[in-house]
């Protein structure tokens, strides 16, 4: 049987799914932020700050290892083992999901009261707890299908999940806010309950996405035929595969905890640090952020800033990192299979394509959003000018450092694909230590405080990127000409950003804001594509698959 794995095809499927889910996600996040404001989004984000590390510990490594083992077994024509890998992964995911949900329910109150210093967020934490089960099961299914180089189940399940999240999250939150406006719910409980209702909608969306994968697995066959199963050698016992998956997943999960510990550091430091800085420098903050303090009140200003940062700044910025992350996910099976078969030249070629894709996709988005952060936020959040006033500069800072952040994710995908899952852990331990120190320092400087978390995030990822590139060359022997991959897209991206600024402020300044922004995006994008085709046509050919040699196993 021929199994043609096209980097471009898989990336395109995930890109289309990501585009749809991000659009739908924006349909949830942007109106939800306009509805709940910075304080309500603080409650919403607190629930995710507890959910993320719990899920990460239990299952972050599961889809990566399942993808890797599935790709390797298929590459070696061990089709019976491939099927058993799927069964073993489902057993692990169900047990991990149940454990995580129980853990969140038991510790919801202590977390909300003490770790987050936000008792009002308790209902949101309780509402998100069942998501652990659904996300763990979905991770197992998606890892299996991605290992078969079939990205469609992942894509469809993500779209289903996103549609339900948006519809239910906004609908339930609106109902609660309406009841509060009618006086049926007390004013002090309206925002906490509305945030919890939105989280409950998210949980229901996770359930529907997982249900789709279960139904698909039950009624539709994968690409392995009965003839191939008969010819395949006998697989290891399920118990052995479970043990192997768990052992190999632990370093990745621990690494993912460290990788995502930045959000937990932000939870512990931003609200507290900003509130402390406000009390010590009240005159400065009142002069610089009068709308924000008037909107939130002095006592909730720290939570207001945290909610604005997580609900607005990170939500917008994560669109870029999601687009670049899917490139790493698409390349994982190819790199893992090439490494397993000892094809070092092919490994280096796929790594070069991966890193080049990060530059080509990430840089124009980062540079353009950085220079247009204020008009973008004002367009998306027209009724939340107070939140926009504290979000503009942090978003610009994050976007300036967006490429190192995206590049770190790509490097981690490479390390995991070649069996060095320990390296992301070691690298992010250094990066997280730097972020914690910088957060504690910068959040207490009034002139930098609101940008402190963004500056520390960028700085920590620059450190991790530099160390990661060094390890890629010196420890793993993978040679990539980083500078040659970087320089042409960087120049084209700078011109793209300049074209976007010129278009927005001079060419289309008399038009309606939506049309103005749309034409600006078209103008900047057209300039970028033309320049890139002129300067780096070879890399463009590689990324779209014309220069990628398709492999045939069988």
SULBEL-V559838 format. One record per pair of residues at least 6 apart in sequence whose ideal C-beta (glycine too) atoms are under 7 Angstrom apart, sorted by the first residue. I is the first residue (numbers start at 1). J is the second residue. D is the distance in whole Angstrom. If there is no record, write none. Layout:
I:J:D + I:J:D
//
This chain:
1:225:7 + 1:228:6 + 1:554:5 + 2:552:5 + 2:554:5 + 3:74:7 + 3:149:7 + 3:552:7 + 3:553:5 + 3:554:6 + 4:550:5 + 4:552:6 + 5:149:4 + 5:333:7 + 5:334:6 + 5:550:7 + 5:551:6 + 6:545:5 + 6:550:6 + 7:330:6 + 7:331:6 + 7:334:6 + 7:353:7 + 7:545:6 + 7:548:5 + 8:543:7 + 8:544:5 + 8:545:3 + 8:548:7 + 9:545:7 + 10:149:6 + 10:151:5 + 10:330:4 + 11:326:7 + 11:327:6 + 11:330:4 + 13:151:4 + 13:152:6 + 13:155:5 + 14:151:5 + 14:155:6 + 14:326:4 + 14:329:6 + 14:330:6 + 15:326:6 + 16:155:7 + 17:155:3 + 17:158:5 + 17:159:6 + 18:322:6 + 18:323:6 + 18:326:5 + 20:159:5 + 21:158:5 + 21:159:6 + 21:162:4 + 22:319:5 + 22:322:6 + 24:162:4 + 24:163:6 + 24:166:5 + 25:162:6 + 27:166:5 + 28:165:6 + 28:166:4 + 28:169:5 + 28:170:6 + 29:311:7 + 29:315:5 + 30:380:5 + 30:381:7 + 31:170:6 + 32:169:7 + 32:170:6 + 32:173:6 + 32:198:6 + 33:41:5 + 33:311:5 + 33:312:6 + 33:381:6 + 33:384:6 + 34:381:6 + 34:383:5 + 34:384:6 + 35:173:6 + 35:177:6 + 36:44:7 + 36:191:6 + 36:194:6 + 36:195:6 + 37:384:6 + 37:387:7 + 38:296:6 + 38:304:4 + 38:305:7 + 38:307:4 + 38:308:4 + 38:311:7 + 38:387:5 + 39:191:6 + 39:296:6 + 39:300:6 + 39:303:6 + 39:304:5 + 39:307:6 + 40:191:4 + 40:194:6 + 40:195:5 + 40:307:7 + 41:307:4 + 41:310:7 + 41:311:3 + 42:118:7 + 42:303:4 + 42:304:7 + 42:306:5 + 42:307:3 + 43:118:7 + 43:120:6 + 43:121:4 + 43:124:5 + 43:191:7 + 43:192:6 + 43:195:4 + 44:124:6 + 44:195:5 + 44:198:6 + 44:199:6 + 44:311:7 + 45:306:7 + 45:307:6 + 45:310:4 + 45:311:6 + 46:112:7 + 46:116:5 + 46:118:5 + 46:121:4 + 46:124:6 + 46:125:7 + 46:267:7 + 47:121:6 + 47:124:4 + 47:125:5 + 47:127:7 + 47:128:4 + 47:199:5 + 49:116:7 + 49:263:6 + 49:264:6 + 49:267:4 + 50:104:7 + 50:111:5 + 50:125:5 + 51:128:5 + 51:131:6 + 52:260:6 + 52:263:6 + 53:257:6 + 53:260:7 + 53:264:6 + 54:100:5 + 54:103:6 + 54:104:6 + 54:132:6 + 55:100:6 + 55:132:6 + 55:135:6 + 56:253:6 + 56:256:5 + 56:257:5 + 56:260:5 + 57:253:6 + 57:257:6 + 58:96:4 + 58:99:7 + 58:100:5 + 58:136:6 + 59:93:6 + 59:96:5 + 59:135:7 + 59:136:4 + 59:139:5 + 60:252:6 + 60:253:5 + 60:256:4 + 61:249:3 + 61:250:7 + 61:252:3 + 61:253:4 + 61:256:7 + 62:89:6 + 62:92:7 + 62:93:6 + 62:139:5 + 62:140:6 + 62:143:6 + 62:249:5 + 63:139:4 + 63:142:5 + 63:143:3 + 64:143:7 + 64:252:5 + 64:416:5 + 65:245:6 + 65:248:5 + 65:249:5 + 65:252:7 + 66:85:6 + 66:89:5 + 66:140:6 + 66:143:3 + 66:144:6 + 66:147:6 + 66:245:7 + 67:143:5 + 67:146:5 + 67:147:4 + 67:332:6 + 67:333:6 + 68:332:7 + 68:336:5 + 68:417:7 + 69:85:5 + 69:147:7 + 70:82:6 + 70:85:6 + 70:144:6 + 70:147:3 + 70:148:6 + 71:147:5 + 71:333:4 + 71:336:5 + 71:337:5 + 72:336:6 + 72:337:7 + 72:340:5 + 73:81:5 + 73:82:4 + 73:85:6 + 74:82:6 + 74:147:7 + 74:148:6 + 75:337:4 + 75:340:6 + 75:341:6 + 75:553:5 + 77:232:6 + 78:232:6 + 78:233:6 + 78:235:7 + 79:224:5 + 79:228:5 + 79:229:5 + 79:232:4 + 80:229:6 + 80:232:4 + 80:234:6 + 80:235:4 + 81:235:4 + 81:236:7 + 82:224:6 + 83:224:7 + 84:235:5 + 84:238:6 + 84:241:6 + 85:144:7 + 85:241:6 + 86:144:5 + 87:238:6 + 88:238:5 + 88:241:4 + 88:242:5 + 88:245:6 + 89:140:4 + 89:143:6 + 89:144:6 + 89:245:6 + 90:140:5 + 91:242:6 + 92:242:6 + 92:245:6 + 92:246:6 + 93:136:4 + 93:137:5 + 93:139:6 + 93:140:4 + 94:137:6 + 96:136:5 + 97:132:5 + 97:133:3 + 97:136:4 + 97:137:6 + 98:133:6 + 100:132:4 + 101:129:5 + 101:130:6 + 101:132:5 + 101:133:5 + 104:125:7 + 104:129:4 + 104:132:6 + 105:126:7 + 105:129:5 + 108:122:6 + 108:125:4 + 108:126:5 + 108:129:7 + 109:122:6 + 111:125:6 + 112:118:6 + 112:119:6 + 112:121:5 + 112:122:4 + 112:125:6 + 113:119:5 + 116:267:6 + 117:271:7 + 117:272:7 + 118:303:6 + 120:192:4 + 121:192:7 + 123:192:6 + 123:193:6 + 123:196:4 + 124:195:5 + 124:196:5 + 124:199:5 + 127:196:5 + 127:199:4 + 127:200:4 + 127:203:6 + 128:199:5 + 128:202:7 + 128:203:6 + 130:203:5 + 131:202:7 + 131:203:5 + 131:206:5 + 134:206:4 + 134:207:5 + 134:210:4 + 135:206:6 + 137:210:5 + 138:157:6 + 138:209:6 + 138:210:5 + 138:213:6 + 141:153:7 + 141:213:4 + 141:217:6 + 142:153:7 + 142:154:4 + 145:153:4 + 145:154:6 + 146:154:6 + 146:329:7 + 146:333:7 + 147:333:6 + 148:222:6 + 148:223:6 + 149:333:6 + 150:223:7 + 153:213:6 + 153:216:6 + 156:212:7 + 157:209:4 + 157:212:5 + 157:213:5 + 158:209:7 + 160:208:6 + 160:209:5 + 160:212:5 + 161:205:5 + 161:206:6 + 161:208:6 + 161:209:3 + 162:205:7 + 164:204:6 + 164:205:4 + 164:208:4 + 165:201:6 + 165:202:5 + 165:205:3 + 168:201:3 + 168:204:5 + 168:205:6 + 169:198:4 + 169:201:3 + 169:202:6 + 171:201:7 + 172:197:4 + 172:198:7 + 172:200:6 + 172:201:5 + 173:194:5 + 173:197:5 + 173:198:4 + 175:197:7 + 176:185:7 + 176:190:7 + 176:193:5 + 176:194:4 + 176:197:5 + 177:190:6 + 177:194:5 + 179:185:5 + 180:187:7 + 180:190:3 + 185:193:6 + 251:421:4 + 251:422:5 + 251:425:6 + 252:416:6 + 252:421:5 + 254:425:6 + 255:421:6 + 255:424:4 + 255:425:4 + 255:428:7 + 258:425:5 + 258:428:4 + 258:429:6 + 258:432:6 + 259:424:6 + 259:428:5 + 261:432:5 + 262:432:6 + 262:435:6 + 262:457:6 + 265:432:7 + 265:435:6 + 265:436:5 + 265:439:6 + 266:453:5 + 269:439:4 + 269:440:6 + 269:443:6 + 270:305:7 + 270:306:5 + 270:309:6 + 270:443:7 + 270:453:6 + 271:302:4 + 271:303:5 + 271:306:4 + 272:302:6 + 273:439:7 + 273:443:3 + 273:444:6 + 273:449:7 + 274:301:7 + 274:302:4 + 274:305:5 + 274:443:6 + 274:449:6 + 275:301:6 + 275:302:3 + 276:444:7 + 277:443:6 + 277:444:6 + 277:446:6 + 277:449:5 + 278:285:5 + 278:298:7 + 278:301:5 + 281:446:4 + 284:446:5 + 285:293:6 + 285:446:7 + 286:293:6 + 289:389:6 + 289:390:6 + 291:385:6 + 291:386:4 + 291:389:5 + 292:301:7 + 292:304:6 + 292:386:5 + 292:389:6 + 292:390:5 + 293:301:6 + 295:386:4 + 296:304:3 + 305:390:6 + 305:450:6 + 308:387:4 + 308:390:5 + 308:391:5 + 309:391:7 + 309:394:6 + 309:453:6 + 312:377:7 + 312:381:7 + 312:387:6 + 312:391:5 + 313:391:5 + 313:394:5 + 313:395:5 + 313:398:7 + 316:395:6 + 317:395:6 + 317:398:5 + 317:399:7 + 317:402:7 + 320:362:6 + 320:365:5 + 320:366:6 + 320:402:6 + 321:405:6 + 321:406:6 + 321:409:7 + 323:361:6 + 324:358:5 + 324:361:6 + 324:362:5 + 324:406:4 + 324:409:7 + 324:410:7 + 325:409:5 + 327:354:6 + 327:357:5 + 327:358:6 + 327:361:7 + 328:354:6 + 328:409:6 + 328:410:5 + 328:413:4 + 331:350:6 + 331:354:5 + 331:413:7 + 332:413:6 + 332:417:5 + 334:350:5 + 335:347:6 + 335:350:5 + 335:351:7 + 335:414:6 + 335:417:4 + 335:418:7 + 336:417:4 + 338:346:4 + 338:347:5 + 338:350:6 + 339:347:5 + 339:417:6 + 339:418:5 + 347:478:6 + 348:478:6 + 348:479:6 + 348:480:7 + 351:414:6 + 351:478:6 + 351:480:6 + 352:480:5 + 352:485:7 + 353:542:5 + 353:543:6 + 353:548:7 + 354:410:5 + 354:414:7 + 355:410:6 + 355:480:6 + 355:482:7 + 355:485:6 + 356:485:5 + 356:539:5 + 356:542:7 + 356:543:7 + 357:543:5 + 358:406:5 + 358:407:6 + 358:410:5 + 359:485:6 + 359:486:5 + 359:489:4 + 360:489:5 + 360:532:7 + 360:539:6 + 360:543:6 + 362:402:6 + 362:403:5 + 362:406:4 + 363:403:6 + 363:489:5 + 363:490:6 + 363:493:4 + 364:493:4 + 364:496:5 + 364:528:5 + 366:399:5 + 366:402:3 + 366:403:6 + 367:493:5 + 367:494:6 + 367:496:7 + 367:497:4 + 368:496:6 + 368:497:5 + 368:500:5 + 368:524:6 + 369:376:6 + 369:399:5 + 370:396:5 + 370:399:4 + 370:400:5 + 371:497:5 + 371:500:7 + 371:501:5 + 372:500:6 + 372:501:7 + 372:504:6 + 373:392:5 + 373:395:4 + 373:396:5 + 373:399:7 + 374:392:5 + 375:504:6 + 375:517:7 + 377:388:5 + 377:391:6 + 377:392:6 + 377:395:7 + 378:388:6 + 379:513:5 + 379:514:7 + 379:517:6 + 381:387:6 + 381:388:5 + 390:450:5 + 393:450:7 + 393:451:5 + 394:450:6 + 394:451:5 + 394:453:7 + 394:454:4 + 397:451:5 + 397:454:4 + 397:455:6 + 397:458:6 + 398:454:5 + 398:457:7 + 398:458:7 + 400:458:7 + 401:458:3 + 401:461:7 + 401:462:7 + 404:458:7 + 404:461:5 + 404:462:5 + 404:465:4 + 405:461:5 + 407:465:5 + 408:461:5 + 408:464:5 + 408:465:5 + 408:468:6 + 411:468:4 + 411:472:6 + 412:424:4 + 414:472:7 + 415:421:7 + 415:423:4 + 415:424:6 + 418:476:6 + 420:476:7 + 423:471:6 + 427:464:5 + 427:467:5 + 427:468:6 + 428:464:6 + 430:463:6 + 430:464:7 + 430:467:7 + 431:460:4 + 431:461:6 + 431:463:6 + 431:464:4 + 432:460:7 + 434:459:6 + 434:460:5 + 434:463:6 + 435:456:5 + 435:457:6 + 435:460:4 + 438:455:7 + 438:456:3 + 438:459:6 + 439:452:6 + 439:453:6 + 439:456:5 + 442:448:5 + 442:449:7 + 442:452:3 + 442:455:6 + 442:456:6 + 443:449:5 + 443:452:4 + 448:455:7 + 469:482:6 + 472:478:5 + 472:480:7 + 473:479:6 + 488:535:4 + 488:536:4 + 489:532:7 + 489:536:7 + 491:535:7 + 492:528:5 + 492:531:4 + 492:532:5 + 492:535:6 + 493:528:7 + 495:527:6 + 495:531:6 + 496:524:5 + 496:527:5 + 496:528:4 + 499:523:6 + 499:524:5 + 499:527:4 + 500:520:5 + 500:523:7 + 500:524:4 + 503:519:7 + 503:520:4 + 503:523:4 + 503:524:7 + 504:516:6 + 504:520:4 + 508:516:5 + 508:519:5 + 508:520:6 + 532:540:6 + 533:540:6 + 541:547:4 + 542:548:6
//
